[in-house]
């Protein structure tokens, strides 16, 4: 009786959290999936059942293919720059710099992470401006004026420019996660490796990377999920243009729902984003086997 009473008491403690998660997480997920089977607009009360039409349309829509390719490019670049590059920077800050200089540079790298992405995106519209923008002015100053272009209006550079903003803003945050993990590695490991003749690079791959495995897993989840749900940067900087060159799944979903008044199709796109991020998260969990070691 006492054990059963304790179980009910514990349930009462977590019940508010369960209710909140159910109302604000699981109910919207199931409701969105259900909306994908209907055709309706945001301002209309009538919903017409269309079955699987919205989901079938996903496979024939050329913009979906473009947006998915851009999200994949986002993910690849984010893995290289944020997961890999941030680990190198964190190791440099932790192992090779003095305490004061390391603390100063950590604060410097982390600063973009505390600034709103909306503010950063607006700032970079001036950096990328074709006339008098900071980037073009800098190229002119160093004698590379031939490389000047309208970075956000050129189909060859627009997507790269948008992705560059995301990396600049996010690297510092991932780097700080790594710094916390690397500070937990016993110094004796590096001292023993040095006595065995291992250089800095060998120590990095033999000690730092294996010991930071759990944080690498967290960084992978954050960056890959973020790459497939990114919205602010491409929307503020280019709104998916020129044409649909910088369209990603989230911006296309927003456009279909609130500008084309196809809320059912937008719900189908949202379901696609959810399935992709869920599958990728499960794959990463199985690959890293987090917590098994």
Buried (B, 14 or more C-beta within 10 A) or exposed (E): EEEEEEEEEEEEEEEEEEEEEEEEEEEEEEEBBEBBBBBBBEEEEEBEEBEEBBBEBBEEBEBBEBBBEBBEBBBEBBBEBBBBBBBEBBBBBBBEBEEEEBEEBBEEBBEBBEEEBEEBBEEBBEBBBBEEBEBBBEBEEEEEEEEBBBBBBBEEBBBEBBBBBBBBBBBBBBBBBBBEBBEEBEEEBBEEBEEEEBEBEEBBEBBBEEBBEEBBBBBBBBBBBBBBBBBBBBBBBBBBBBEBBBBBBBBBBBBBBEEEBBBBBBBBBBBBBBEBBEEBBEEBBEEBEBEEE
